[in-house]
Amino acid sequence: MEWYPLIGPAVVAALVSGVISVVGFIVSSRTARGIHQEKLAFDDKLAERKFDFDKQLAERKFALDARLADRKRHQDLAEEVLVGFYEVHDLMMAVRSPGGYESEGKSRKRDPGENEDVAREKDTYFAILERFDARREPVAKLMSRQYRMVAWFGEEAAVPFKTLHEAIVNVTVSAQMLVRCAGDGGRRANTTSWTKWEEAIWWGLGDPDPVATKIDKAIEDIERVCRPILKGDL
């Protein structure tokens, strides 16, 4: 019996099948490799985009945190300054109180040969300087913030400080002049000035009160600067 006619087709079929398998394997390998390379490229792009996104997000967060920190510093300063103005307002009312104690003014160094009536008058005026000196620290603390206010919020922020300073200087200089000129006909020689000096050192004596008016104006102006900052409008 001849085997070749039977085996020949089977061998050919096997060879064809093998070739097809090899070709299929090669095609599958190339396809898989191509897909893998595409996936790697996609993953690289995705990673790059994620990195860019994370970077942008971090930069935005940093910028936002910086803005919030700046806003908080601005608000803290505005609050401290506004409270300081209110405190100095009440402080100056205490300094300028017409009432007093017998012990006030006694730290003044008396002039040689000063009689009791003149000494008592000078001590009364000197009490204003004593009161202010005892409360000087809050005033100095407030005034030290003027330059930061101007640096952050502009020249407008300096105006209330200047107005308040003028009011305080009016009080202290007037008290000094009254102490210096009291006795020996000083009141008669300085009638017009004397009235202005006394109106400056005692609240409610003048109508309108020159010092209280200035301090109220200073507070009105500083509120105009600080309140928008406290509300977050700036």
MDAnalysis code that builds the backbone (N, CA, C; Angstrom):
import MDAnalysis as mda
import numpy as np

u = mda.Universe.empty(702, n_residues=234, atom_resindex=np.repeat(np.arange(234), 3), trajectory=True)
u.add_TopologyAttr("name", ["N", "CA", "C"] * 234)
u.add_TopologyAttr("resid", np.arange(1, 235))
u.add_TopologyAttr("resname", ["MET", "GLU", "TRP", "TYR", "PRO", "LEU", "ILE", "GLY", "PRO", "ALA", "VAL", "VAL", "ALA", "ALA", "LEU", "VAL", "SER", "GLY", "VAL", "ILE", "SER", "VAL", "VAL", "GLY", "PHE", "ILE", "VAL", "SER", "SER", "ARG", "THR", "ALA", "ARG", "GLY", "ILE", "HIS", "GLN", "GLU", "LYS", "LEU", "ALA", "PHE", "ASP", "ASP", "LYS", "LEU", "ALA", "GLU", "ARG", "LYS", "PHE", "ASP", "PHE", "ASP", "LYS", "GLN", "LEU", "ALA", "GLU", "ARG", "LYS", "PHE", "ALA", "LEU", "ASP", "ALA", "ARG", "LEU", "ALA", "ASP", "ARG", "LYS", "ARG", "HIS", "GLN", "ASP", "LEU", "ALA", "GLU", "GLU", "VAL", "LEU", "VAL", "GLY", "PHE", "TYR", "GLU", "VAL", "HIS", "ASP", "LEU", "MET", "MET", "ALA", "VAL", "ARG", "SER", "PRO", "GLY", "GLY", "TYR", "GLU", "SER", "GLU", "GLY", "LYS", "SER", "ARG", "LYS", "ARG", "ASP", "PRO", "GLY", "GLU", "ASN", "GLU", "ASP", "VAL", "ALA", "ARG", "GLU", "LYS", "ASP", "THR", "TYR", "PHE", "ALA", "ILE", "LEU", "GLU", "ARG", "PHE", "ASP", "ALA", "ARG", "ARG", "GLU", "PRO", "VAL", "ALA", "LYS", "LEU", "MET", "SER", "ARG", "GLN", "TYR", "ARG", "MET", "VAL", "ALA", "TRP", "PHE", "GLY", "GLU", "GLU", "ALA", "ALA", "VAL", "PRO", "PHE", "LYS", "THR", "LEU", "HIS", "GLU", "ALA", "ILE", "VAL", "ASN", "VAL", "THR", "VAL", "SER", "ALA", "GLN", "MET", "LEU", "VAL", "ARG", "CYS", "ALA", "GLY", "ASP", "GLY", "GLY", "ARG", "ARG", "ALA", "ASN", "THR", "THR", "SER", "TRP", "THR", "LYS", "TRP", "GLU", "GLU", "ALA", "ILE", "TRP", "TRP", "GLY", "LEU", "GLY", "ASP", "PRO", "ASP", "PRO", "VAL", "ALA", "THR", "LYS", "ILE", "ASP", "LYS", "ALA", "ILE", "GLU", "ASP", "ILE", "GLU", "ARG", "VAL", "CYS", "ARG", "PRO", "ILE", "LEU", "LYS", "GLY", "ASP", "LEU"])
u.atoms.positions = np.array([
    [0.869, -1.200, 0.000],
    [0.000, 0.000, 0.000],
    [0.887, 1.225, 0.000],
    [0.630, 2.168, -0.856],
    [1.396, 3.411, -0.950],
    [0.956, 4.341, 0.176],
    [1.911, 4.801, 1.110],
    [1.612, 5.755, 2.213],
    [1.711, 7.211, 1.791],
    [2.468, 7.405, 0.758],
    [2.732, 8.800, 0.375],
    [1.468, 9.573, 0.029],
    [0.597, 8.963, -0.746],
    [-0.609, 9.735, -1.056],
    [-1.381, 10.123, 0.179],
    [-1.244, 9.289, 1.240],
    [-2.003, 9.594, 2.461],
    [-1.256, 10.590, 3.347],
    [0.096, 10.402, 3.426],
    [0.891, 11.242, 4.323],
    [1.129, 12.621, 3.715],
    [1.300, 12.686, 2.405],
    [1.648, 13.959, 1.746],
    [0.713, 15.111, 2.105],
    [-0.597, 14.950, 1.938],
    [-1.511, 16.048, 2.288],
    [-1.441, 16.441, 3.754],
    [-1.228, 15.432, 4.601],
    [-1.161, 15.725, 6.045],
    [0.060, 16.561, 6.368],
    [1.177, 16.213, 5.712],
    [2.415, 16.966, 5.949],
    [2.257, 18.392, 5.453],
    [1.691, 18.499, 4.279],
    [1.480, 19.837, 3.715],
    [0.576, 20.667, 4.631],
    [-0.477, 19.990, 5.105],
    [-1.413, 20.688, 6.004],
    [-0.705, 21.132, 7.279],
    [0.153, 20.201, 7.785],
    [0.896, 20.534, 9.011],
    [1.849, 21.691, 8.766],
    [2.519, 21.664, 7.623],
    [3.440, 22.748, 7.314],
    [2.707, 24.091, 7.181],
    [1.593, 24.002, 6.452],
    [0.790, 25.225, 6.287],
    [0.316, 25.743, 7.633],
    [-0.142, 24.790, 8.466],
    [-0.625, 25.172, 9.797],
    [0.493, 25.787, 10.624],
    [1.702, 25.163, 10.474],
    [2.858, 25.702, 11.218],
    [3.223, 27.089, 10.759],
    [3.214, 27.253, 9.425],
    [3.530, 28.579, 8.895],
    [2.516, 29.610, 9.383],
    [1.247, 29.192, 9.335],
    [0.195, 30.120, 9.794],
    [0.391, 30.467, 11.273],
    [0.748, 29.444, 12.063],
    [0.972, 29.678, 13.505],
    [2.130, 30.632, 13.732],
    [3.206, 30.398, 12.963],
    [4.378, 31.279, 13.111],
    [4.033, 32.703, 12.713],
    [3.365, 32.801, 11.559],
    [2.963, 34.127, 11.106],
    [2.030, 34.793, 12.126],
    [1.071, 33.991, 12.622],
    [0.138, 34.506, 13.633],
    [0.861, 34.955, 14.885],
    [1.870, 34.149, 15.296],
    [2.654, 34.501, 16.474],
    [3.409, 35.816, 16.275],
    [4.028, 35.889, 15.057],
    [4.780, 37.109, 14.743],
    [3.858, 38.316, 14.733],
    [2.703, 38.152, 14.055],
    [1.737, 39.260, 13.988],
    [1.238, 39.610, 15.378],
    [0.923, 38.565, 16.171],
    [0.425, 38.801, 17.526],
    [1.478, 39.496, 18.377],
    [2.744, 39.050, 18.225],
    [3.837, 39.657, 18.998],
    [4.004, 41.117, 18.629],
    [4.009, 41.361, 17.308],
    [4.151, 42.748, 16.864],
    [2.978, 43.601, 17.340],
    [1.791, 43.030, 17.244],
    [0.593, 43.763, 17.686],
    [0.664, 44.063, 19.180],
    [1.036, 43.009, 19.952],
    [1.139, 43.183, 21.408],
    [2.199, 44.206, 21.757],
    [3.360, 44.130, 21.029],
    [4.432, 45.074, 21.282],
    [3.985, 46.497, 20.941],
    [3.265, 46.609, 19.827],
    [2.762, 47.926, 19.431],
    [1.787, 48.484, 20.457],
    [0.880, 47.597, 20.906],
    [-0.088, 48.027, 21.916],
    [0.621, 48.423, 23.202],
    [1.646, 47.610, 23.573],
    [2.404, 47.898, 24.793],
    [3.117, 49.244, 24.692],
    [3.731, 49.489, 23.519],
    [4.430, 50.751, 23.309],
    [3.452, 51.927, 23.351],
    [2.278, 51.724, 22.722],
    [1.263, 52.771, 22.766],
    [0.807, 53.031, 24.200],
    [0.669, 51.928, 24.964],
    [0.256, 52.068, 26.368],
    [1.321, 52.808, 27.176],
    [2.600, 52.462, 26.920],
    [3.685, 53.154, 27.613],
    [3.690, 54.637, 27.273],
    [3.493, 54.943, 25.977],
    [3.460, 56.346, 25.544],
    [2.282, 57.077, 26.187],
    [1.124, 56.386, 26.238],
    [-0.062, 56.981, 26.855],
    [0.175, 57.221, 28.346],
    [0.778, 56.188, 28.994],
    [1.067, 56.323, 30.433],
    [2.035, 57.471, 30.683],
    [3.032, 57.634, 29.796],
    [3.993, 58.732, 29.941],
    [3.289, 60.082, 29.825],
    [2.404, 60.182, 28.812],
    [1.662, 61.430, 28.632],
    [0.767, 61.712, 29.830],
    [0.109, 60.636, 30.307],
    [-0.776, 60.778, 31.458],
    [0.004, 61.221, 32.686],
    [1.178, 60.607, 32.885],
    [2.020, 60.976, 34.025],
    [2.502, 62.419, 33.894],
    [2.841, 62.801, 32.661],
    [3.311, 64.170, 32.431],
    [2.195, 65.174, 32.694],
    [0.997, 64.837, 32.213],
    [-0.137, 65.725, 32.451],
    [-0.470, 65.818, 33.939],
    [-0.393, 64.666, 34.615],
    [-0.663, 64.654, 36.055],
    [0.374, 65.499, 36.800],
    [1.635, 65.389, 36.383],
    [2.692, 66.187, 37.006],
    [2.428, 67.680, 36.806],
    [2.064, 68.057, 35.558],
    [1.769, 69.457, 35.266],
    [0.578, 69.947, 36.068],
    [-0.447, 69.081, 36.151],
    [-1.639, 69.451, 36.916],
    [-1.310, 69.626, 38.392],
    [-0.557, 68.661, 38.947],
    [-0.168, 68.753, 40.362],
    [0.684, 69.988, 40.614],
    [1.568, 70.304, 39.657],
    [2.424, 71.478, 39.794],
    [1.586, 72.754, 39.801],
    [0.652, 72.850, 38.830],
    [-0.215, 74.019, 38.764],
    [-1.065, 74.142, 40.023],
    [-1.572, 72.997, 40.500],
    [-2.394, 72.993, 41.703],
    [-1.583, 73.466, 42.909],
    [-0.340, 72.977, 43.008],
    [0.534, 73.379, 44.116],
    [0.846, 74.871, 44.051],
    [1.106, 75.379, 42.822],
    [1.406, 76.796, 42.658],
    [0.204, 77.654, 43.024],
    [-0.986, 77.211, 42.603],
    [-2.191, 77.955, 42.939],
    [-2.444, 77.939, 44.443],
    [-2.220, 76.779, 45.060],
    [-2.405, 76.674, 46.513],
    [-1.418, 77.572, 47.251],
    [-0.174, 77.584, 46.775],
    [0.841, 78.436, 47.403],
    [0.448, 79.904, 47.287],
    [0.002, 80.291, 46.076],
    [-0.398, 81.692, 45.853],
    [-1.603, 82.049, 46.722],
    [-2.566, 81.110, 46.827],
    [-3.750, 81.360, 47.651],
    [-3.371, 81.474, 49.117],
    [-2.510, 80.564, 49.590],
    [-2.060, 80.615, 50.982],
    [-1.332, 81.922, 51.270],
    [-0.517, 82.362, 50.298],
    [0.218, 83.626, 50.472],
    [-0.747, 84.805, 50.563],
    [-1.787, 84.789, 49.692],
    [-2.775, 85.873, 49.729],
    [-3.538, 85.876, 51.045],
    [-3.914, 84.673, 51.499],
    [-4.640, 84.570, 52.771],
    [-3.774, 85.030, 53.937],
    [-2.491, 84.653, 53.890],
    [-1.565, 85.068, 54.949],
    [-1.399, 86.586, 54.946],
    [-1.266, 87.170, 53.736],
    [-1.151, 88.623, 53.630],
    [-2.418, 89.303, 54.144],
    [-3.569, 88.749, 53.773],
    [-4.829, 89.341, 54.226],
    [-4.928, 89.297, 55.744],
    [-4.519, 88.166, 56.331],
    [-4.586, 88.053, 57.786],
    [-3.650, 89.058, 58.455],
    [-2.437, 89.215, 57.897],
    [-1.507, 90.194, 58.473],
    [-2.082, 91.600, 58.371],
    [-2.684, 91.905, 57.231],
    [-3.290, 93.222, 57.051],
    [-4.440, 93.434, 58.037],
    [-5.285, 92.414, 58.181],
    [-6.418, 92.531, 59.087],
    [-5.970, 92.634, 60.539],
    [-4.944, 91.870, 60.896],
    [-4.428, 91.936, 62.276],
    [-3.911, 93.341, 62.576],
    [-3.153, 93.911, 61.625],
    [-2.618, 95.256, 61.832],
    [-3.748, 96.273, 61.914],
    [-4.718, 96.174, 61.009],
    [-5.840, 97.119, 61.003],
    [-6.620, 97.043, 62.311],
    [-6.818, 95.825, 62.814],
    [-7.544, 95.663, 64.085],
    [-6.763, 96.276, 65.246],
    [-5.456, 96.003, 65.283],
    [-4.615, 96.548, 66.353],
    [-4.632, 98.084, 66.334],
    [-4.543, 98.649, 65.149],
    [-4.512, 100.114, 65.030],
    [-5.854, 100.719, 65.430],
    [-6.939, 100.132, 64.953],
    [-8.259, 100.674, 65.268],
    [-8.520, 100.609, 66.773],
    [-8.197, 99.469, 67.374],
    [-8.341, 99.325, 68.832],
    [-7.453, 100.339, 69.550],
    [-6.241, 100.544, 69.023],
    [-5.324, 101.511, 69.616],
    [-5.886, 102.928, 69.620],
    [-6.537, 103.320, 68.530],
    [-7.143, 104.647, 68.471],
    [-8.264, 104.788, 69.506],
    [-9.083, 103.745, 69.638],
    [-10.153, 103.790, 70.647],
    [-9.557, 103.897, 72.058],
    [-8.487, 103.149, 72.277],
    [-7.839, 103.156, 73.591],
    [-7.270, 104.543, 73.909],
    [-6.608, 105.150, 72.937],
    [-6.022, 106.480, 73.156],
    [-7.118, 107.534, 73.349],
    [-8.232, 107.359, 72.672],
    [-9.372, 108.264, 72.878],
    [-9.772, 108.278, 74.352],
    [-9.975, 107.089, 74.926],
    [-10.373, 107.005, 76.337],
    [-9.241, 107.460, 77.257],
    [-8.031, 107.146, 76.877],
    [-6.860, 107.532, 77.656],
    [-6.768, 109.062, 77.759],
    [-6.970, 109.738, 76.639],
    [-6.872, 111.201, 76.642],
    [-8.037, 111.836, 77.398],
    [-9.165, 111.189, 77.426],
    [-10.265, 111.693, 78.248],
    [-9.885, 111.644, 79.723],
    [-9.205, 110.558, 80.130],
    [-8.754, 110.439, 81.518],
    [-7.689, 111.487, 81.831],
    [-6.776, 111.694, 80.880],
    [-5.721, 112.701, 81.066],
    [-6.324, 114.089, 81.225],
    [-7.371, 114.380, 80.460],
    [-7.949, 115.728, 80.414],
    [-9.122, 115.909, 81.380],
    [-9.308, 114.965, 82.269],
    [-10.418, 115.074, 83.216],
    [-10.256, 116.309, 84.106],
    [-11.305, 117.145, 84.227],
    [-11.211, 118.339, 85.084],
    [-11.060, 117.982, 86.562],
    [-11.564, 116.813, 86.931],
    [-11.420, 116.374, 88.314],
    [-10.028, 115.848, 88.572],
    [-9.628, 115.823, 89.816],
    [-8.294, 115.318, 90.128],
    [-8.153, 114.994, 91.597],
    [-6.964, 114.548, 91.974],
    [-6.653, 114.210, 93.357],
    [-5.632, 115.205, 93.898],
    [-5.687, 115.407, 95.199],
    [-4.787, 116.365, 95.829],
    [-3.324, 115.971, 95.660],
    [-3.077, 114.662, 95.528],
    [-1.699, 114.183, 95.417],
    [-1.111, 114.387, 94.023],
    [-1.953, 114.711, 93.043],
    [-1.468, 114.865, 91.664],
    [-0.625, 116.128, 91.519],
    [0.377, 116.045, 90.668],
    [1.223, 117.200, 90.378],
    [2.368, 117.393, 91.345],
    [2.441, 116.543, 92.360],
    [3.459, 116.734, 93.395],
    [4.851, 116.298, 92.955],
    [4.947, 115.616, 91.826],
    [6.269, 115.206, 91.357],
    [7.017, 116.356, 90.675],
    [6.336, 117.467, 90.487],
    [6.971, 118.630, 89.856],
    [8.037, 119.212, 90.772],
    [9.154, 119.559, 90.181],
    [10.223, 120.201, 90.948],
    [9.892, 121.677, 91.127],
    [9.798, 122.126, 92.369],
    [9.393, 123.504, 92.646],
    [10.546, 124.481, 92.401],
    [10.147, 125.672, 91.974],
    [11.131, 126.743, 91.781],
    [11.519, 127.316, 93.138],
    [12.720, 127.821, 93.259],
    [13.143, 128.444, 94.521],
    [12.233, 129.636, 94.878],
    [11.816, 129.715, 96.120],
    [10.987, 130.825, 96.582],
    [9.545, 130.771, 96.118],
    [9.104, 129.652, 95.606],
    [7.730, 129.522, 95.086],
    [6.758, 129.487, 96.266],
    [5.769, 130.397, 96.259],
    [4.806, 130.383, 97.368],
    [3.745, 129.302, 97.145],
    [2.988, 129.023, 98.174],
    [2.052, 127.894, 98.139],
    [0.948, 128.071, 97.106],
    [0.446, 129.276, 96.953],
    [-0.636, 129.500, 95.981],
    [-0.159, 129.228, 94.556],
    [1.010, 129.749, 94.225],
    [1.576, 129.514, 92.892],
    [1.901, 128.038, 92.720],
    [2.468, 127.416, 93.752],
    [2.817, 125.997, 93.676],
    [1.572, 125.145, 93.443],
    [0.499, 125.485, 94.137],
    [-0.740, 124.717, 93.980],
    [-1.286, 124.871, 92.559],
    [-1.227, 126.075, 92.018],
    [-1.702, 126.306, 90.646],
    [-0.840, 125.551, 89.638],
    [0.448, 125.643, 89.785],
    [1.356, 124.937, 88.875],
    [1.158, 123.419, 88.980],
    [0.982, 122.915, 90.201],
    [0.773, 121.472, 90.389],
    [-0.506, 121.005, 89.691],
    [-1.541, 121.849, 89.720],
    [-2.807, 121.510, 89.061],
    [-2.605, 121.297, 87.563],
    [-1.824, 122.166, 86.954],
    [-1.563, 122.038, 85.520],
    [-0.560, 120.906, 85.234],
    [0.385, 120.762, 86.131],
    [1.400, 119.721, 85.935],
    [0.791, 118.315, 86.043],
    [-0.329, 118.206, 86.735],
    [-1.008, 116.908, 86.868],
    [-1.363, 116.327, 85.502],
    [-1.669, 117.206, 84.543],
    [-1.975, 116.751, 83.178],
    [-0.768, 116.020, 82.597],
    [0.416, 116.582, 82.791],
    [1.638, 115.964, 82.274],
    [1.935, 114.657, 83.003],
    [1.673, 114.614, 84.280],
    [1.854, 113.368, 85.046],
    [0.941, 112.269, 84.516],
    [-0.304, 112.607, 84.313],
    [-1.270, 111.618, 83.822],
    [-0.853, 111.072, 82.455],
    [-0.462, 111.998, 81.592],
    [-0.072, 111.550, 80.259],
    [1.174, 110.680, 80.328],
    [2.138, 111.074, 81.137],
    [3.380, 110.305, 81.242],
    [3.099, 108.889, 81.744],
    [2.123, 108.736, 82.625],
    [1.768, 107.422, 83.156],
    [1.086, 106.545, 82.106],
    [0.578, 107.174, 81.057],
    [-0.141, 106.443, 80.002],
    [0.576, 106.540, 78.658],
    [1.828, 106.892, 78.689],
    [2.573, 107.147, 77.456],
    [2.753, 105.890, 76.597],
    [2.901, 104.725, 77.219],
    [3.241, 103.503, 76.484],
    [2.212, 103.134, 75.406],
    [0.892, 103.124, 75.715],
    [-0.077, 102.803, 74.656],
    [-0.027, 103.787, 73.487],
    [0.251, 105.055, 73.779],
    [0.346, 106.052, 72.712],
    [1.549, 105.763, 71.820],
    [2.693, 105.489, 72.453],
    [3.914, 105.189, 71.686],
    [3.735, 103.917, 70.861],
    [3.073, 102.925, 71.435],
    [2.837, 101.660, 70.734],
    [1.973, 101.883, 69.497],
    [0.942, 102.703, 69.637],
    [0.074, 102.994, 68.496],
    [0.830, 103.768, 67.421],
    [1.557, 104.785, 67.816],
    [2.264, 105.622, 66.855],
    [3.334, 104.840, 66.089],
    [3.900, 103.812, 66.723],
    [4.943, 103.022, 66.057],
    [4.399, 102.226, 64.873],
    [3.077, 102.083, 64.793],
    [2.466, 101.317, 63.703],
    [2.147, 102.186, 62.492],
    [2.383, 103.466, 62.614],
    [2.044, 104.388, 61.519],
    [2.753, 104.017, 60.221],
    [4.030, 103.709, 60.294],
    [4.806, 103.495, 59.068],
    [4.423, 102.184, 58.373],
    [4.075, 101.151, 59.133],
    [3.581, 99.916, 58.510],
    [2.241, 100.167, 57.837],
    [1.392, 100.964, 58.473],
    [0.100, 101.288, 57.865],
    [0.293, 102.009, 56.537],
    [1.212, 102.957, 56.517],
    [1.473, 103.704, 55.280],
    [2.075, 102.786, 54.217],
    [2.995, 101.897, 54.638],
    [3.652, 100.990, 53.689],
    [2.637, 100.056, 53.037],
    [1.643, 99.615, 53.785],
    [0.678, 98.647, 53.261],
    [-0.539, 99.297, 52.621],
    [-0.967, 100.445, 53.155],
    [-2.255, 100.988, 52.724],
    [-2.187, 102.396, 52.153],
    [-0.981, 102.940, 52.028],
    [-0.834, 104.228, 51.366],
    [-0.841, 105.415, 52.317],
    [-0.577, 106.589, 51.742],
    [-0.430, 107.818, 52.519],
    [-1.703, 108.197, 53.271],
    [-2.845, 107.768, 52.774],
    [-4.105, 108.088, 53.455],
    [-4.092, 107.589, 54.894],
    [-3.399, 106.473, 55.125],
    [-3.362, 105.887, 56.468],
    [-2.567, 106.729, 57.449],
    [-1.728, 107.645, 56.954],
    [-0.922, 108.487, 57.845],
    [-1.729, 109.643, 58.428],
    [-2.789, 110.049, 57.745],
    [-3.544, 111.244, 58.138],
    [-4.117, 111.140, 59.552],
    [-4.791, 110.037, 59.916],
    [-5.336, 109.955, 61.280],
    [-4.257, 110.012, 62.357],
    [-3.097, 109.404, 62.080],
    [-2.008, 109.457, 63.051],
    [-1.541, 110.895, 63.275],
    [-1.414, 111.644, 62.199],
    [-0.973, 113.037, 62.305],
    [-1.996, 113.871, 63.078],
    [-3.268, 113.650, 62.798],
    [-4.325, 114.389, 63.495],
    [-4.307, 114.074, 64.985],
    [-4.172, 112.796, 65.312],
    [-4.125, 112.395, 66.718],
    [-2.889, 112.975, 67.408],
    [-1.757, 112.938, 66.723],
    [-0.523, 113.480, 67.288],
    [-0.658, 114.975, 67.563],
    [-1.282, 115.707, 66.656],
    [-1.491, 117.143, 66.852],
    [-2.349, 117.404, 68.095],
    [-3.374, 116.581, 68.277],
    [-4.251, 116.746, 69.441],
    [-3.487, 116.508, 70.745],
    [-2.673, 115.462, 70.766],
    [-1.906, 115.134, 71.978],
    [-0.866, 116.215, 72.267],
    [-0.182, 116.674, 71.226],
    [0.825, 117.732, 71.405],
    [0.159, 119.007, 71.918],
    [-1.029, 119.309, 71.443],
    [-1.757, 120.492, 71.912],
    [-1.978, 120.412, 73.424],
    [-2.317, 119.218, 73.898],
    [-2.558, 119.037, 75.335],
    [-1.269, 119.209, 76.133],
    [-0.218, 118.500, 75.738],
    [1.017, 118.516, 76.524],
    [1.712, 119.881, 76.486],
    [1.751, 120.507, 75.315],
    [2.394, 121.821, 75.211],
    [1.595, 122.866, 75.994],
    [0.270, 122.785, 75.921],
    [-0.572, 123.728, 76.668],
    [-0.351, 123.577, 78.163],
    [-0.248, 122.341, 78.627],
    [0.015, 122.102, 80.050],
    [1.375, 122.670, 80.450],
    [2.372, 122.469, 79.606],
    [3.716, 123.001, 79.892],
    [3.695, 124.533, 79.974],
    [2.968, 125.175, 79.054],
    [2.897, 126.635, 79.047],
    [2.160, 127.143, 80.292],
    [1.132, 126.458, 80.719],
    [0.394, 126.867, 81.915],
    [1.265, 126.736, 83.164],
    [2.031, 125.646, 83.233],
    [2.942, 125.481, 84.372],
    [3.979, 126.598, 84.380],
    [4.516, 126.887, 83.208],
    [5.576, 127.896, 83.108],
    [5.063, 129.298, 83.447],
    [3.831, 129.614, 83.027],
    [3.338, 130.991, 83.147],
    [2.478, 131.226, 84.388],
    [2.139, 130.177, 85.117],
    [1.283, 130.341, 86.296],
    [1.981, 131.220, 87.329],
    [1.197, 132.089, 87.993],
    [1.751, 132.989, 89.001],
    [2.380, 134.224, 88.385],
    [2.650, 135.189, 89.241],
    [3.333, 136.418, 88.825],
    [2.640, 137.100, 87.638],
    [1.320, 137.082, 87.644],
    [0.570, 137.791, 86.609],
    [0.569, 137.116, 85.260],
    [0.937, 135.851, 85.221],
    [0.990, 135.136, 83.945],
    [-0.347, 135.041, 83.246],
    [-1.401, 134.859, 84.013],
    [-2.738, 134.761, 83.414],
    [-3.128, 136.075, 82.746],
    [-2.842, 137.186, 83.420],
    [-3.206, 138.499, 82.854],
    [-2.372, 138.805, 81.613],
    [-1.118, 138.381, 81.614],
    [-0.234, 138.686, 80.485],
    [-0.526, 137.821, 79.266],
    [-1.223, 136.717, 79.482],
    [-1.488, 135.780, 78.373],
    [-2.970, 135.405, 78.343],
    [-3.829, 136.412, 78.412],
    [-5.265, 136.146, 78.570],
    [-5.825, 135.266, 77.462],
    [-5.592, 135.642, 76.209],
    [-6.137, 134.878, 75.079],
    [-5.533, 133.483, 75.026],
    [-4.232, 133.402, 75.132],
    [-3.558, 132.101, 75.088],
    [-3.961, 131.239, 76.273],
    [-4.132, 131.873, 77.438],
    [-4.478, 131.129, 78.645],
    [-5.789, 130.364, 78.464],
    [-6.750, 131.034, 77.865],
    [-8.049, 130.388, 77.624],
    [-7.884, 129.182, 76.697],
    [-7.105, 129.352, 75.644],
    [-6.877, 128.249, 74.701],
    [-6.121, 127.098, 75.365],
    [-5.163, 127.426, 76.205],
    [-4.391, 126.388, 76.879],
    [-5.287, 125.568, 77.803],
    [-6.128, 126.286, 78.562],
    [-7.010, 125.561, 79.486],
    [-8.060, 124.741, 78.734],
    [-8.543, 125.249, 77.616],
    [-9.491, 124.474, 76.806],
    [-8.834, 123.217, 76.243],
    [-7.521, 123.291, 76.018],
    [-6.805, 122.128, 75.493],
    [-6.585, 121.062, 76.551],
    [-6.317, 121.466, 77.795],
    [-5.949, 120.454, 78.808],
    [-7.167, 119.841, 79.494],
    [-8.327, 120.509, 79.449],
    [-9.513, 119.984, 80.129],
    [-10.642, 119.765, 79.135],
    [-11.120, 118.534, 79.056],
    [-12.180, 118.266, 78.097],
    [-13.496, 118.897, 78.570],
    [-14.250, 119.352, 77.598],
    [-15.558, 119.943, 77.868],
    [-15.515, 121.413, 78.231],
    [-14.304, 121.981, 78.373],
    [-14.228, 123.395, 78.752],
    [-14.535, 124.291, 77.561],
    [-14.026, 123.920, 76.392],
    [-14.310, 124.697, 75.183],
    [-15.534, 124.157, 74.463],
    [-16.184, 125.006, 73.713],
    [-17.360, 124.589, 72.941],
    [-17.257, 125.179, 71.524],
    [-16.836, 124.378, 70.554],
    [-16.551, 122.938, 70.675],
    [-15.198, 122.668, 71.333],
    [-15.062, 121.476, 71.850],
    [-13.812, 121.057, 72.483],
    [-12.761, 120.844, 71.385],
    [-11.688, 121.648, 71.350],
    [-10.730, 121.575, 70.233],
    [-9.983, 120.243, 70.156],
    [-9.646, 119.692, 71.300],
    [-8.890, 118.432, 71.314],
    [-9.806, 117.244, 71.017],
    [-10.953, 117.195, 71.659],
    [-11.898, 116.103, 71.421],
    [-12.330, 116.061, 69.967],
    [-12.517, 117.244, 69.369],
    [-12.916, 117.314, 67.959],
    [-11.849, 116.696, 67.068],
    [-10.579, 117.013, 67.352],
    [-9.484, 116.445, 66.554],
    [-9.393, 114.937, 66.730],
    [-9.521, 114.473, 67.965],
    [-9.414, 113.026, 68.215],
    [-10.563, 112.289, 67.537],
    [-11.765, 112.855, 67.611],
    [-12.914, 112.231, 66.936],
    [-12.700, 112.181, 65.424],
    [-12.103, 113.234, 64.878],
    [-11.818, 113.254, 63.433],
    [-10.780, 112.188, 63.083],
    [-9.779, 112.030, 63.926],
    [-8.754, 111.010, 63.694],
    [-9.375, 109.614, 63.688],
    [-10.293, 109.375, 64.610],
    [-10.955, 108.064, 64.679],
    [-11.852, 107.845, 63.456],
    [-12.555, 108.874, 63.051],
    [-13.396, 108.771, 61.850],
    [-12.548, 108.407, 60.623],
    [-11.392, 109.037, 60.510],
    [-10.511, 108.783, 59.359],
    [-9.885, 107.393, 59.411],
    [-9.482, 106.953, 60.596],
    [-8.850, 105.625, 60.692],
    [-9.890, 104.529, 60.492],
    [-11.127, 104.766, 60.882],
    [-12.191, 103.792, 60.614],
    [-12.409, 103.650, 59.106],
    [-12.308, 104.752, 58.395],
    [-12.478, 104.713, 56.941],
    [-11.381, 103.866, 56.282],
    [-10.205, 103.872, 56.870],
    [-9.103, 103.071, 56.338],
    [-9.220, 101.604, 56.755],
    [-9.531, 101.379, 58.027],
    [-9.424, 100.029, 58.601],
    [-10.644, 99.138, 58.368],
    [-11.823, 99.703, 58.374],
    [-13.017, 98.843, 58.320],
    [-13.107, 98.026, 57.021],
    [-12.820, 98.609, 55.843],
    [-12.828, 97.765, 54.631],
    [-11.814, 96.632, 54.703],
    [-10.681, 96.869, 55.359],
    [-9.662, 95.818, 55.505],
    [-10.199, 94.711, 56.399],
    [-10.824, 95.065, 57.486],
    [-11.377, 94.073, 58.421],
    [-12.492, 93.260, 57.772],
    [-13.238, 93.881, 56.856],
    [-14.315, 93.177, 56.153],
    [-13.789, 92.328, 55.000],
    [-12.516, 92.482, 54.682],
    [-11.930, 91.707, 53.576],
    [-12.151, 92.328, 52.219],
    [-12.542, 93.613, 52.201],
    [-12.780, 94.278, 50.912],
    [-11.481, 94.658, 50.222],
    [-10.367, 94.707, 50.975],
    [-9.073, 95.075, 50.390],
    [-8.110, 93.906, 50.503],
])
